[in-house]
Amino acid sequence: MSDTITSGSTGRAEAAKDTGRRRGTTSRASTPGTVEDRFRGLLEAAPDAMVIVDDKGTIKLFNAQTEALFGYRRDELLGGPVEILMPSRFHAHHATHRDGYAATRQVRPMGAGLELHGLRKDGSEFPVEISLSPLETADGAPRLRRRP
């Protein structure tokens, strides 16, 4: 099964950095669970909202910035469709676009030239910038998608 990391940006192009290397942390990656712990730590440290979804659009993981930006609790999003985070006018074509990306798995902005919007739990919309990039994992080839 492939997962997708969906992350969001409201215009910032910032990235989380692995500070463990700079602090001299070594060979912990070979310890079971440590790689996942580091990944989750980096995900939470990211300044932008990030959501991991599988090829079917099911939300598998996301960070606290996603909760704050969209107004949902973790238990409300986890296992749900990524379409909950977008206005209904985008739902009809989203699955086709997601399938097209799954076939190519290349780093690229999503919706180039289009005005994209996110949808908060309260129903309010806001402009988003989304970028996609593949992320290799043991379970398959997830992709990173930036979402505000």
C-alpha positions, 0 to 999 in steps of 0.5 A: 500500500502506498501512502501520501504525505499531504502538507500545506502551505500558506505561501511559505516554502519552509522545510523542517530540518533533521537536527539530530545529525547536528547534535551528533545522534548516530546509528539510532535509525537501525533501532526498531521504531526509531526511524518512524519516531524521527519521521513523526518528529520531523512531521510535527516540527514542520511549519506547514500543515502536512497530511499523509494519505494513501493512493485512495485518498485515505488520511493516514497521518498528519501534523498539529499544524493541520489540526490548527489550520483546518480546525479538526481533531486527530480522531476526526481526520484519521482514516477519513477521506482527504476530500474533507479538507477541500470544498465540494466543487473539487471533489468530482475531479480529485480522484482522477487527478490523484490517480494521475499523480500516482502513475507518475510520482514526480515532484510538482506543484498541484493545480499549477495555474489554478486557484485552490482552496482548503475547507475548514471544519467550520465551512470557511474556505481559504487559499492554499498552495499544494505541492506533491513529491514522492516519498519512498517507504517500506510499504510502498511509494508515498508522496508528499503533498503540501496543503495549508 
